Amino acid sequence: MSPYCPDCGGRLNWDRKLKHYSCESCGVTFNEAQLSDAMDKKFERPLTDDEKTRKRHDDYLEWWLSDKDKKKKQA
Ligand SMILES: [Zn+2]
C-alpha cells in the first residue's frame, strides 16, 4: 500500500488514535479500506512501463521505510 495521498500526492500520516490516514498537504483522511479503494482507482490510469517501474520503486521504498519505522516503535 502506498503511503501517499491519492488526491494530491502528499505524505499520509497514520493516526493511531483515530485509525485513519491523514494527508499532510490537503488534510484528506482515509481509513485503510478507503485508501486502498482510492489507490485502485488512481492506478487504473494507464502508465508507461517506465512510469510503472519508477512509481513502484518509490512506493516500495517509502512503504519499506515507514514499515520499518513502525516496527521499531512497536518493539
Ligand atoms: Zn492530500
N, CA, C, O and the ligand as a Tripos MOL2 file, in Angstrom:
@<TRIPOS>MOLECULE
protein
  301   299    76     0     0
PROTEIN
NO_CHARGES

@<TRIPOS>ATOM
      1 N           0.8460   -1.2080    0.0000 N.3       1 MET1
      2 CA          0.0000    0.0000    0.0000 C.3       1 MET1
      3 C           0.8740    1.2480    0.0000 C.2       1 MET1
      4 O           1.8780    1.3220    0.7100 O.2       1 MET1
      5 N           0.4850    2.2030   -0.7890 N.am      2 SER2
      6 CA          1.2600    3.4330   -0.8470 C.3       2 SER2
      7 C           0.9060    4.3580    0.3110 C.2       2 SER2
      8 O          -0.2620    4.4730    0.6800 O.2       2 SER2
      9 N           1.8980    5.0080    0.8790 N.am      3 PRO3
     10 CA          1.6200    5.9650    1.9460 C.3       3 PRO3
     11 C           1.3380    7.3610    1.4070 C.2       3 PRO3
     12 O           1.2350    8.3050    2.1910 O.2       3 PRO3
     13 N           1.2120    7.5220    0.0950 N.am      4 TYR4
     14 CA          0.9740    8.8460   -0.4690 C.3       4 TYR4
     15 C          -0.4970    9.1130   -0.6800 C.2       4 TYR4
     16 O          -1.2790    8.2070   -0.9670 O.2       4 TYR4
     17 N          -0.8640   10.3860   -0.5310 N.am      5 CYS5
     18 CA         -2.2380   10.8240   -0.7400 C.3       5 CYS5
     19 C          -2.6530   10.5990   -2.1890 C.2       5 CYS5
     20 O          -1.9850   11.0810   -3.1050 O.2       5 CYS5
     21 N          -3.7550    9.8660   -2.4100 N.am      6 PRO6
     22 CA         -4.2130    9.6420   -3.7810 C.3       6 PRO6
     23 C          -4.7350   10.9220   -4.4260 C.2       6 PRO6
     24 O          -4.8190   11.0020   -5.6520 O.2       6 PRO6
     25 N          -5.0830   11.9100   -3.6310 N.am      7 ASP7
     26 CA         -5.6090   13.1530   -4.1850 C.3       7 ASP7
     27 C          -4.5060   14.1050   -4.6220 C.2       7 ASP7
     28 O          -4.5290   14.6140   -5.7420 O.2       7 ASP7
     29 N          -3.5480   14.3440   -3.7480 N.am      8 CYS8
     30 CA         -2.5690   15.3930   -4.0390 C.3       8 CYS8
     31 C          -1.1380   14.8780   -4.0430 C.2       8 CYS8
     32 O          -0.2270   15.6220   -4.4060 O.2       8 CYS8
     33 N          -0.9110   13.6270   -3.6490 N.am      9 GLY9
     34 CA          0.4480   13.0990   -3.6480 C.3       9 GLY9
     35 C           1.2370   13.4650   -2.4050 C.2       9 GLY9
     36 O           2.4240   13.1530   -2.3090 O.2       9 GLY9
     37 N           0.5830   14.1310   -1.4420 N.am     10 GLY10
     38 CA          1.2620   14.4880   -0.1980 C.3      10 GLY10
     39 C           1.4810   13.2720    0.6900 C.2      10 GLY10
     40 O           0.9580   12.1870    0.4350 O.2      10 GLY10
     41 N           2.2470   13.4770    1.7120 N.am     11 ARG11
     42 CA          2.5440   12.3730    2.6180 C.3      11 ARG11
     43 C           1.3470   12.0950    3.5280 C.2      11 ARG11
     44 O           0.7030   13.0200    4.0240 O.2      11 ARG11
     45 N           1.0620   10.8180    3.7380 N.am     12 LEU12
     46 CA         -0.0190   10.4230    4.6400 C.3      12 LEU12
     47 C           0.5450    9.9980    5.9890 C.2      12 LEU12
     48 O           1.5200    9.2490    6.0630 O.2      12 LEU12
     49 N          -0.0700   10.4780    7.0320 N.am     13 ASN13
     50 CA          0.3190   10.0670    8.3790 C.3      13 ASN13
     51 C          -0.7440    9.1560    8.9600 C.2      13 ASN13
     52 O          -1.9380    9.4330    8.8480 O.2      13 ASN13
     53 N          -0.3160    8.0790    9.5760 N.am     14 TRP14
     54 CA         -1.2540    7.1630   10.2330 C.3      14 TRP14
     55 C          -1.5780    7.7130   11.6170 C.2      14 TRP14
     56 O          -0.6870    7.9490   12.4340 O.2      14 TRP14
     57 N          -2.8680    7.9130   11.8630 N.am     15 ASP15
     58 CA         -3.3040    8.3720   13.1790 C.3      15 ASP15
     59 C          -3.7570    7.1530   13.9650 C.2      15 ASP15
     60 O          -4.8030    6.5680   13.6840 O.2      15 ASP15
     61 N          -2.9650    6.7840   14.9400 N.am     16 ARG16
     62 CA         -3.2610    5.5410   15.6630 C.3      16 ARG16
     63 C          -4.5230    5.6560   16.5050 C.2      16 ARG16
     64 O          -5.2480    4.6760   16.6770 O.2      16 ARG16
     65 N          -4.7870    6.8410   17.0280 N.am     17 LYS17
     66 CA         -5.9800    7.0210   17.8530 C.3      17 LYS17
     67 C          -7.2460    6.9280   17.0170 C.2      17 LYS17
     68 O          -8.2030    6.2480   17.3860 O.2      17 LYS17
     69 N          -7.2360    7.6220   15.8880 N.am     18 LEU18
     70 CA         -8.4360    7.6750   15.0450 C.3      18 LEU18
     71 C          -8.4790    6.5320   14.0310 C.2      18 LEU18
     72 O          -9.4930    6.3120   13.3680 O.2      18 LEU18
     73 N          -7.3570    5.8060   13.9230 N.am     19 LYS19
     74 CA         -7.2640    4.6800   12.9910 C.3      19 LYS19
     75 C          -7.5850    5.0830   11.5560 C.2      19 LYS19
     76 O          -8.3670    4.4300   10.8650 O.2      19 LYS19
     77 N          -6.9670    6.1600   11.1350 N.am     20 HIS20
     78 CA         -7.0480    6.5280    9.7240 C.3      20 HIS20
     79 C          -5.7650    7.2540    9.3280 C.2      20 HIS20
     80 O          -4.9590    7.6710   10.1600 O.2      20 HIS20
     81 N          -5.6230    7.3820    7.9980 N.am     21 TYR21
     82 CA         -4.5210    8.1680    7.4640 C.3      21 TYR21
     83 C          -5.0040    9.5910    7.2440 C.2      21 TYR21
     84 O          -6.1410    9.8080    6.8270 O.2      21 TYR21
     85 N          -4.1410   10.5640    7.5240 N.am     22 SER22
     86 CA         -4.4770   11.9300    7.1550 C.3      22 SER22
     87 C          -3.3270   12.5110    6.3420 C.2      22 SER22
     88 O          -2.1550   12.2280    6.5900 O.2      22 SER22
     89 N          -3.7020   13.3360    5.3590 N.am     23 CYS23
     90 CA         -2.7260   13.8950    4.4410 C.3      23 CYS23
     91 C          -2.1340   15.1730    5.0250 C.2      23 CYS23
     92 O          -2.8600   16.0580    5.4780 O.2      23 CYS23
     93 N          -0.8050   15.2550    5.0070 N.am     24 GLU24
     94 CA         -0.1270   16.4600    5.4980 C.3      24 GLU24
     95 C          -0.4220   17.6610    4.6240 C.2      24 GLU24
     96 O          -0.4270   18.7940    5.1040 O.2      24 GLU24
     97 N          -0.6690   17.4220    3.3450 N.am     25 SER25
     98 CA         -0.7920   18.5400    2.4010 C.3      25 SER25
     99 C          -2.2180   19.0540    2.2900 C.2      25 SER25
    100 O          -2.4560   20.2540    2.4230 O.2      25 SER25
    101 N          -3.1810   18.1450    2.0430 N.am     26 CYS26
    102 CA         -4.5410   18.6230    1.7840 C.3      26 CYS26
    103 C          -5.4920   18.2810    2.9270 C.2      26 CYS26
    104 O          -6.6300   18.7520    2.9370 O.2      26 CYS26
    105 N          -5.0490   17.4720    3.8890 N.am     27 GLY27
    106 CA         -5.8680   17.2190    5.0720 C.3      27 GLY27
    107 C          -6.9260   16.1490    4.8950 C.2      27 GLY27
    108 O          -7.6940   15.8860    5.8210 O.2      27 GLY27
    109 N          -6.9840   15.5210    3.7180 N.am     28 VAL28
    110 CA         -7.9720   14.4710    3.4990 C.3      28 VAL28
    111 C          -7.6580   13.2720    4.4110 C.2      28 VAL28
    112 O          -6.4940   13.0080    4.7100 O.2      28 VAL28
    113 N          -8.6920   12.5550    4.8470 N.am     29 THR29
    114 CA         -8.4680   11.3850    5.6940 C.3      29 THR29
    115 C          -9.0440   10.1390    5.0290 C.2      29 THR29
    116 O         -10.0560   10.2100    4.3320 O.2      29 THR29
    117 N          -8.3970    9.0090    5.2470 N.am     30 PHE30
    118 CA         -8.8260    7.7200    4.7030 C.3      30 PHE30
    119 C          -8.6440    6.6690    5.7810 C.2      30 PHE30
    120 O          -7.6380    6.6690    6.4910 O.2      30 PHE30
    121 N          -9.6180    5.7690    5.9070 N.am     31 ASN31
    122 CA         -9.2960    4.5540    6.6440 C.3      31 ASN31
    123 C          -8.6160    3.5990    5.6520 C.2      31 ASN31
    124 O          -8.4870    3.9250    4.4720 O.2      31 ASN31
    125 N          -8.1850    2.4310    6.1200 N.am     32 GLU32
    126 CA         -7.3910    1.5690    5.2420 C.3      32 GLU32
    127 C          -8.1560    1.1320    4.0040 C.2      32 GLU32
    128 O          -7.5990    1.0900    2.9070 O.2      32 GLU32
    129 N          -9.4480    0.8030    4.1820 N.am     33 ALA33
    130 CA        -10.2580    0.3550    3.0540 C.3      33 ALA33
    131 C         -10.4610    1.4870    2.0480 C.2      33 ALA33
    132 O         -10.3770    1.2830    0.8370 O.2      33 ALA33
    133 N         -10.7300    2.6800    2.5720 N.am     34 GLN34
    134 CA        -10.9350    3.8210    1.6750 C.3      34 GLN34
    135 C          -9.6650    4.1510    0.9040 C.2      34 GLN34
    136 O          -9.7080    4.4790   -0.2810 O.2      34 GLN34
    137 N          -8.5490    4.0610    1.5880 N.am     35 LEU35
    138 CA         -7.2870    4.3690    0.9270 C.3      35 LEU35
    139 C          -7.0110    3.3490   -0.1720 C.2      35 LEU35
    140 O          -6.5850    3.7160   -1.2670 O.2      35 LEU35
    141 N          -7.2500    2.0780    0.1120 N.am     36 SER36
    142 CA         -6.9370    1.0880   -0.9030 C.3      36 SER36
    143 C          -7.8950    1.2140   -2.0870 C.2      36 SER36
    144 O          -7.4830    0.9900   -3.2260 O.2      36 SER36
    145 N          -9.1530    1.5630   -1.8530 N.am     37 ASP37
    146 CA        -10.0730    1.8390   -2.9630 C.3      37 ASP37
    147 C          -9.5960    3.0150   -3.8010 C.2      37 ASP37
    148 O          -9.5890    2.9680   -5.0310 O.2      37 ASP37
    149 N          -9.1980    4.0680   -3.1030 N.am     38 ALA38
    150 CA         -8.7700    5.2760   -3.8030 C.3      38 ALA38
    151 C          -7.5200    5.0080   -4.6250 C.2      38 ALA38
    152 O          -7.3830    5.5100   -5.7400 O.2      38 ALA38
    153 N          -6.6060    4.2130   -4.0710 N.am     39 MET39
    154 CA         -5.3890    3.8990   -4.8080 C.3      39 MET39
    155 C          -5.7020    3.0320   -6.0140 C.2      39 MET39
    156 O          -5.1020    3.2110   -7.0740 O.2      39 MET39
    157 N          -6.6380    2.0880   -5.8700 N.am     40 ASP40
    158 CA         -7.0310    1.2590   -7.0110 C.3      40 ASP40
    159 C          -7.5470    2.1260   -8.1520 C.2      40 ASP40
    160 O          -7.1960    1.9280   -9.3150 O.2      40 ASP40
    161 N          -8.3850    3.0880   -7.7930 N.am     41 LYS41
    162 CA         -8.9460    3.9720   -8.8190 C.3      41 LYS41
    163 C          -7.8540    4.8100   -9.4590 C.2      41 LYS41
    164 O          -7.8110    4.9780  -10.6780 O.2      41 LYS41
    165 N          -6.9820    5.3270   -8.6230 N.am     42 LYS42
    166 CA         -5.9240    6.1920   -9.1340 C.3      42 LYS42
    167 C          -5.0570    5.4500  -10.1410 C.2      42 LYS42
    168 O          -4.6900    5.9990  -11.1800 O.2      42 LYS42
    169 N          -4.7320    4.2030   -9.8280 N.am     43 PHE43
    170 CA         -3.7990    3.4770  -10.6810 C.3      43 PHE43
    171 C          -4.4710    2.7310  -11.8270 C.2      43 PHE43
    172 O          -3.8240    1.9570  -12.5330 O.2      43 PHE43
    173 N          -5.7880    2.9660  -12.0160 N.am     44 GLU44
    174 CA         -6.4230    2.4770  -13.2340 C.3      44 GLU44
    175 C          -5.8850    3.2160  -14.4570 C.2      44 GLU44
    176 O          -5.8690    2.6730  -15.5610 O.2      44 GLU44
    177 N          -5.4530    4.4330  -14.2560 N.am     45 ARG45
    178 CA         -4.8520    5.2090  -15.3430 C.3      45 ARG45
    179 C          -3.6740    4.4440  -15.9300 C.2      45 ARG45
    180 O          -2.7860    4.0190  -15.1910 O.2      45 ARG45
    181 N          -3.6540    4.2650  -17.2450 N.am     46 PRO46
    182 CA         -2.5240    3.5330  -17.8200 C.3      46 PRO46
    183 C          -1.2220    4.3200  -17.6950 C.2      46 PRO46
    184 O          -1.1590    5.5140  -17.9840 O.2      46 PRO46
    185 N          -0.1990    3.6150  -17.2570 N.am     47 LEU47
    186 CA          1.1200    4.2370  -17.1270 C.3      47 LEU47
    187 C           2.0530    3.6140  -18.1580 C.2      47 LEU47
    188 O           1.8500    2.4750  -18.5770 O.2      47 LEU47
    189 N           3.0600    4.3500  -18.5600 N.am     48 THR48
    190 CA          4.1060    3.7490  -19.3770 C.3      48 THR48
    191 C           4.9120    2.7940  -18.5020 C.2      48 THR48
    192 O           4.8790    2.8870  -17.2750 O.2      48 THR48
    193 N           5.6300    1.8840  -19.1380 N.am     49 ASP49
    194 CA          6.4330    0.9360  -18.3670 C.3      49 ASP49
    195 C           7.4360    1.6620  -17.4800 C.2      49 ASP49
    196 O           7.6920    1.2540  -16.3480 O.2      49 ASP49
    197 N           7.9940    2.7370  -18.0080 N.am     50 ASP50
    198 CA          8.9730    3.4950  -17.2500 C.3      50 ASP50
    199 C           8.3300    4.1190  -16.0150 C.2      50 ASP50
    200 O           8.9020    4.0790  -14.9260 O.2      50 ASP50
    201 N           7.1560    4.6900  -16.1830 N.am     51 GLU51
    202 CA          6.4310    5.2710  -15.0470 C.3      51 GLU51
    203 C           6.0890    4.2080  -14.0220 C.2      51 GLU51
    204 O           6.2280    4.4270  -12.8190 O.2      51 GLU51
    205 N           5.6420    3.0600  -14.4990 N.am     52 LYS52
    206 CA          5.2770    1.9690  -13.5860 C.3      52 LYS52
    207 C           6.4710    1.5460  -12.7460 C.2      52 LYS52
    208 O           6.3570    1.3810  -11.5310 O.2      52 LYS52
    209 N           7.5950    1.3750  -13.3830 N.am     53 THR53
    210 CA          8.7930    0.9340  -12.6780 C.3      53 THR53
    211 C           9.2110    1.9530  -11.6230 C.2      53 THR53
    212 O           9.5200    1.6030  -10.4840 O.2      53 THR53
    213 N           9.2140    3.2060  -12.0230 N.am     54 ARG54
    214 CA          9.6430    4.2520  -11.1100 C.3      54 ARG54
    215 C           8.6680    4.3810   -9.9350 C.2      54 ARG54
    216 O           9.0790    4.4950   -8.7800 O.2      54 ARG54
    217 N           7.3650    4.3610  -10.2530 N.am     55 LYS55
    218 CA          6.3290    4.5120   -9.2410 C.3      55 LYS55
    219 C           6.4190    3.3640   -8.2340 C.2      55 LYS55
    220 O           6.3810    3.5830   -7.0230 O.2      55 LYS55
    221 N           6.5360    2.1630   -8.7400 N.am     56 ARG56
    222 CA          6.5850    1.0010   -7.8670 C.3      56 ARG56
    223 C           7.8120    1.0780   -6.9670 C.2      56 ARG56
    224 O           7.7430    0.7640   -5.7780 O.2      56 ARG56
    225 N           8.9150    1.4910   -7.5340 N.am     57 HIS57
    226 CA         10.1440    1.5920   -6.7530 C.3      57 HIS57
    227 C           9.9820    2.6250   -5.6300 C.2      57 HIS57
    228 O          10.3210    2.3600   -4.4770 O.2      57 HIS57
    229 N           9.4620    3.7950   -5.9830 N.am     58 ASP58
    230 CA          9.2800    4.8560   -4.9940 C.3      58 ASP58
    231 C           8.3070    4.4290   -3.8980 C.2      58 ASP58
    232 O           8.5590    4.6230   -2.7090 O.2      58 ASP58
    233 N           7.1900    3.8430   -4.3290 N.am     59 ASP59
    234 CA          6.1840    3.4090   -3.3620 C.3      59 ASP59
    235 C           6.7590    2.3500   -2.4380 C.2      59 ASP59
    236 O           6.5510    2.3770   -1.2250 O.2      59 ASP59
    237 N           7.4860    1.4170   -3.0390 N.am     60 TYR60
    238 CA          8.0320    0.3260   -2.2410 C.3      60 TYR60
    239 C           9.0370    0.8590   -1.2260 C.2      60 TYR60
    240 O           9.0310    0.4720   -0.0580 O.2      60 TYR60
    241 N           9.8910    1.7480   -1.6950 N.am     61 LEU61
    242 CA         10.9200    2.2960   -0.8150 C.3      61 LEU61
    243 C          10.2730    3.0280    0.3610 C.2      61 LEU61
    244 O          10.6640    2.8490    1.5140 O.2      61 LEU61
    245 N           9.2740    3.8550    0.0440 N.am     62 GLU62
    246 CA          8.6070    4.6310    1.0840 C.3      62 GLU62
    247 C           7.8630    3.6980    2.0400 C.2      62 GLU62
    248 O           7.8950    3.8810    3.2570 O.2      62 GLU62
    249 N           7.1940    2.6950    1.4690 N.am     63 TRP63
    250 CA          6.4670    1.7310    2.2930 C.3      63 TRP63
    251 C           7.4440    1.0040    3.2160 C.2      63 TRP63
    252 O           7.1920    0.8290    4.4080 O.2      63 TRP63
    253 N           8.5570    0.5900    2.6300 N.am     64 TRP64
    254 CA          9.5280   -0.1840    3.4010 C.3      64 TRP64
    255 C          10.0780    0.6550    4.5430 C.2      64 TRP64
    256 O          10.2010    0.1810    5.6730 O.2      64 TRP64
    257 N          10.4050    1.9020    4.2400 N.am     65 LEU65
    258 CA         10.9450    2.7820    5.2720 C.3      65 LEU65
    259 C           9.9150    3.0360    6.3700 C.2      65 LEU65
    260 O          10.2520    2.9890    7.5530 O.2      65 LEU65
    261 N           8.6680    3.3050    5.9930 N.am     66 SER66
    262 CA          7.6500    3.6070    7.0020 C.3      66 SER66
    263 C           7.3300    2.3540    7.8090 C.2      66 SER66
    264 O           7.0840    2.4310    9.0120 O.2      66 SER66
    265 N           7.3330    1.2040    7.1440 N.am     67 ASP67
    266 CA          7.0440   -0.0400    7.8470 C.3      67 ASP67
    267 C           8.1410   -0.3570    8.8520 C.2      67 ASP67
    268 O           7.8680   -0.7980    9.9690 O.2      67 ASP67
    269 N           9.3560   -0.1330    8.4530 N.am     68 LYS68
    270 CA         10.4840   -0.3680    9.3470 C.3      68 LYS68
    271 C          10.3750    0.5340   10.5780 C.2      68 LYS68
    272 O          10.6230    0.1180   11.7090 O.2      68 LYS68
    273 N           9.9950    1.7780   10.3120 N.am     69 ASP69
    274 CA          9.8520    2.7510   11.3840 C.3      69 ASP69
    275 C           8.7580    2.3250   12.3580 C.2      69 ASP69
    276 O           8.9250    2.4350   13.5720 O.2      69 ASP69
    277 N           7.6440    1.8420   11.8280 N.am     70 LYS70
    278 CA          6.5420    1.3880   12.6680 C.3      70 LYS70
    279 C           6.9750    0.2180   13.5430 C.2      70 LYS70
    280 O           6.6820    0.1730   14.7370 O.2      70 LYS70
    281 N           7.6720   -0.7200   12.9290 N.am     71 LYS71
    282 CA          8.1040   -1.8980   13.6770 C.3      71 LYS71
    283 C           9.0350   -1.5110   14.8150 C.2      71 LYS71
    284 O           8.9810   -2.0790   15.9060 O.2      71 LYS71
    285 N           9.8760   -0.5480   14.5420 N.am     72 LYS72
    286 CA         10.8250   -0.0920   15.5490 C.3      72 LYS72
    287 C          10.0790    0.4970   16.7540 C.2      72 LYS72
    288 O          10.4250    0.2470   17.9090 O.2      72 LYS72
    289 N           9.0390    1.2900   16.4410 N.am     73 LYS73
    290 CA          8.2720    1.9150   17.5230 C.3      73 LYS73
    291 C           7.5000    0.9020   18.3480 C.2      73 LYS73
    292 O           7.3600    1.0440   19.5620 O.2      73 LYS73
    293 N           6.9990   -0.1290   17.6670 N.am     74 GLN74
    294 CA          6.2070   -1.1310   18.3730 C.3      74 GLN74
    295 C           7.0770   -2.0410   19.2340 C.2      74 GLN74
    296 O           6.6280   -2.5490   20.2620 O.2      74 GLN74
    297 N           8.3040   -2.2410   18.8150 N.am     75 ALA75
    298 CA          9.1820   -3.1780   19.5110 C.3      75 ALA75
    299 C           9.5710   -2.6650   20.8980 C.2      75 ALA75
    300 O          10.3090   -3.3350   21.6200 O.2      75 ALA75
    301 ZN         -3.5700   15.1280    0.0140 Zn       76 ZN76
@<TRIPOS>BOND
     1     1     2 1
     2     2     3 1
     3     3     4 2
     4     3     5 am
     5     5     6 1
     6     6     7 1
     7     7     8 2
     8     7     9 am
     9     9    10 1
    10    10    11 1
    11    11    12 2
    12    11    13 am
    13    13    14 1
    14    14    15 1
    15    15    16 2
    16    15    17 am
    17    17    18 1
    18    18    19 1
    19    19    20 2
    20    19    21 am
    21    21    22 1
    22    22    23 1
    23    23    24 2
    24    23    25 am
    25    25    26 1
    26    26    27 1
    27    27    28 2
    28    27    29 am
    29    29    30 1
    30    30    31 1
    31    31    32 2
    32    31    33 am
    33    33    34 1
    34    34    35 1
    35    35    36 2
    36    35    37 am
    37    37    38 1
    38    38    39 1
    39    39    40 2
    40    39    41 am
    41    41    42 1
    42    42    43 1
    43    43    44 2
    44    43    45 am
    45    45    46 1
    46    46    47 1
    47    47    48 2
    48    47    49 am
    49    49    50 1
    50    50    51 1
    51    51    52 2
    52    51    53 am
    53    53    54 1
    54    54    55 1
    55    55    56 2
    56    55    57 am
    57    57    58 1
    58    58    59 1
    59    59    60 2
    60    59    61 am
    61    61    62 1
    62    62    63 1
    63    63    64 2
    64    63    65 am
    65    65    66 1
    66    66    67 1
    67    67    68 2
    68    67    69 am
    69    69    70 1
    70    70    71 1
    71    71    72 2
    72    71    73 am
    73    73    74 1
    74    74    75 1
    75    75    76 2
    76    75    77 am
    77    77    78 1
    78    78    79 1
    79    79    80 2
    80    79    81 am
    81    81    82 1
    82    82    83 1
    83    83    84 2
    84    83    85 am
    85    85    86 1
    86    86    87 1
    87    87    88 2
    88    87    89 am
    89    89    90 1
    90    90    91 1
    91    91    92 2
    92    91    93 am
    93    93    94 1
    94    94    95 1
    95    95    96 2
    96    95    97 am
    97    97    98 1
    98    98    99 1
    99    99   100 2
   100    99   101 am
   101   101   102 1
   102   102   103 1
   103   103   104 2
   104   103   105 am
   105   105   106 1
   106   106   107 1
   107   107   108 2
   108   107   109 am
   109   109   110 1
   110   110   111 1
   111   111   112 2
   112   111   113 am
   113   113   114 1
   114   114   115 1
   115   115   116 2
   116   115   117 am
   117   117   118 1
   118   118   119 1
   119   119   120 2
   120   119   121 am
   121   121   122 1
   122   122   123 1
   123   123   124 2
   124   123   125 am
   125   125   126 1
   126   126   127 1
   127   127   128 2
   128   127   129 am
   129   129   130 1
   130   130   131 1
   131   131   132 2
   132   131   133 am
   133   133   134 1
   134   134   135 1
   135   135   136 2
   136   135   137 am
   137   137   138 1
   138   138   139 1
   139   139   140 2
   140   139   141 am
   141   141   142 1
   142   142   143 1
   143   143   144 2
   144   143   145 am
   145   145   146 1
   146   146   147 1
   147   147   148 2
   148   147   149 am
   149   149   150 1
   150   150   151 1
   151   151   152 2
   152   151   153 am
   153   153   154 1
   154   154   155 1
   155   155   156 2
   156   155   157 am
   157   157   158 1
   158   158   159 1
   159   159   160 2
   160   159   161 am
   161   161   162 1
   162   162   163 1
   163   163   164 2
   164   163   165 am
   165   165   166 1
   166   166   167 1
   167   167   168 2
   168   167   169 am
   169   169   170 1
   170   170   171 1
   171   171   172 2
   172   171   173 am
   173   173   174 1
   174   174   175 1
   175   175   176 2
   176   175   177 am
   177   177   178 1
   178   178   179 1
   179   179   180 2
   180   179   181 am
   181   181   182 1
   182   182   183 1
   183   183   184 2
   184   183   185 am
   185   185   186 1
   186   186   187 1
   187   187   188 2
   188   187   189 am
   189   189   190 1
   190   190   191 1
   191   191   192 2
   192   191   193 am
   193   193   194 1
   194   194   195 1
   195   195   196 2
   196   195   197 am
   197   197   198 1
   198   198   199 1
   199   199   200 2
   200   199   201 am
   201   201   202 1
   202   202   203 1
   203   203   204 2
   204   203   205 am
   205   205   206 1
   206   206   207 1
   207   207   208 2
   208   207   209 am
   209   209   210 1
   210   210   211 1
   211   211   212 2
   212   211   213 am
   213   213   214 1
   214   214   215 1
   215   215   216 2
   216   215   217 am
   217   217   218 1
   218   218   219 1
   219   219   220 2
   220   219   221 am
   221   221   222 1
   222   222   223 1
   223   223   224 2
   224   223   225 am
   225   225   226 1
   226   226   227 1
   227   227   228 2
   228   227   229 am
   229   229   230 1
   230   230   231 1
   231   231   232 2
   232   231   233 am
   233   233   234 1
   234   234   235 1
   235   235   236 2
   236   235   237 am
   237   237   238 1
   238   238   239 1
   239   239   240 2
   240   239   241 am
   241   241   242 1
   242   242   243 1
   243   243   244 2
   244   243   245 am
   245   245   246 1
   246   246   247 1
   247   247   248 2
   248   247   249 am
   249   249   250 1
   250   250   251 1
   251   251   252 2
   252   251   253 am
   253   253   254 1
   254   254   255 1
   255   255   256 2
   256   255   257 am
   257   257   258 1
   258   258   259 1
   259   259   260 2
   260   259   261 am
   261   261   262 1
   262   262   263 1
   263   263   264 2
   264   263   265 am
   265   265   266 1
   266   266   267 1
   267   267   268 2
   268   267   269 am
   269   269   270 1
   270   270   271 1
   271   271   272 2
   272   271   273 am
   273   273   274 1
   274   274   275 1
   275   275   276 2
   276   275   277 am
   277   277   278 1
   278   278   279 1
   279   279   280 2
   280   279   281 am
   281   281   282 1
   282   282   283 1
   283   283   284 2
   284   283   285 am
   285   285   286 1
   286   286   287 1
   287   287   288 2
   288   287   289 am
   289   289   290 1
   290   290   291 1
   291   291   292 2
   292   291   293 am
   293   293   294 1
   294   294   295 1
   295   295   296 2
   296   295   297 am
   297   297   298 1
   298   298   299 1
   299   299   300 2
@<TRIPOS>SUBSTRUCTURE
     1 MET1         2 RESIDUE 1 A MET
     2 SER2         6 RESIDUE 1 A SER
     3 PRO3        10 RESIDUE 1 A PRO
     4 TYR4        14 RESIDUE 1 A TYR
     5 CYS5        18 RESIDUE 1 A CYS
     6 PRO6        22 RESIDUE 1 A PRO
     7 ASP7        26 RESIDUE 1 A ASP
     8 CYS8        30 RESIDUE 1 A CYS
     9 GLY9        34 RESIDUE 1 A GLY
    10 GLY10       38 RESIDUE 1 A GLY
    11 ARG11       42 RESIDUE 1 A ARG
    12 LEU12       46 RESIDUE 1 A LEU
    13 ASN13       50 RESIDUE 1 A ASN
    14 TRP14       54 RESIDUE 1 A TRP
    15 ASP15       58 RESIDUE 1 A ASP
    16 ARG16       62 RESIDUE 1 A ARG
    17 LYS17       66 RESIDUE 1 A LYS
    18 LEU18       70 RESIDUE 1 A LEU
    19 LYS19       74 RESIDUE 1 A LYS
    20 HIS20       78 RESIDUE 1 A HIS
    21 TYR21       82 RESIDUE 1 A TYR
    22 SER22       86 RESIDUE 1 A SER
    23 CYS23       90 RESIDUE 1 A CYS
    24 GLU24       94 RESIDUE 1 A GLU
    25 SER25       98 RESIDUE 1 A SER
    26 CYS26      102 RESIDUE 1 A CYS
    27 GLY27      106 RESIDUE 1 A GLY
    28 VAL28      110 RESIDUE 1 A VAL
    29 THR29      114 RESIDUE 1 A THR
    30 PHE30      118 RESIDUE 1 A PHE
    31 ASN31      122 RESIDUE 1 A ASN
    32 GLU32      126 RESIDUE 1 A GLU
    33 ALA33      130 RESIDUE 1 A ALA
    34 GLN34      134 RESIDUE 1 A GLN
    35 LEU35      138 RESIDUE 1 A LEU
    36 SER36      142 RESIDUE 1 A SER
    37 ASP37      146 RESIDUE 1 A ASP
    38 ALA38      150 RESIDUE 1 A ALA
    39 MET39      154 RESIDUE 1 A MET
    40 ASP40      158 RESIDUE 1 A ASP
    41 LYS41      162 RESIDUE 1 A LYS
    42 LYS42      166 RESIDUE 1 A LYS
    43 PHE43      170 RESIDUE 1 A PHE
    44 GLU44      174 RESIDUE 1 A GLU
    45 ARG45      178 RESIDUE 1 A ARG
    46 PRO46      182 RESIDUE 1 A PRO
    47 LEU47      186 RESIDUE 1 A LEU
    48 THR48      190 RESIDUE 1 A THR
    49 ASP49      194 RESIDUE 1 A ASP
    50 ASP50      198 RESIDUE 1 A ASP
    51 GLU51      202 RESIDUE 1 A GLU
    52 LYS52      206 RESIDUE 1 A LYS
    53 THR53      210 RESIDUE 1 A THR
    54 ARG54      214 RESIDUE 1 A ARG
    55 LYS55      218 RESIDUE 1 A LYS
    56 ARG56      222 RESIDUE 1 A ARG
    57 HIS57      226 RESIDUE 1 A HIS
    58 ASP58      230 RESIDUE 1 A ASP
    59 ASP59      234 RESIDUE 1 A ASP
    60 TYR60      238 RESIDUE 1 A TYR
    61 LEU61      242 RESIDUE 1 A LEU
    62 GLU62      246 RESIDUE 1 A GLU
    63 TRP63      250 RESIDUE 1 A TRP
    64 TRP64      254 RESIDUE 1 A TRP
    65 LEU65      258 RESIDUE 1 A LEU
    66 SER66      262 RESIDUE 1 A SER
    67 ASP67      266 RESIDUE 1 A ASP
    68 LYS68      270 RESIDUE 1 A LYS
    69 ASP69      274 RESIDUE 1 A ASP
    70 LYS70      278 RESIDUE 1 A LYS
    71 LYS71      282 RESIDUE 1 A LYS
    72 LYS72      286 RESIDUE 1 A LYS
    73 LYS73      290 RESIDUE 1 A LYS
    74 GLN74      294 RESIDUE 1 A GLN
    75 ALA75      298 RESIDUE 1 A ALA
    76 ZN76       301 GROUP 0 **** ****
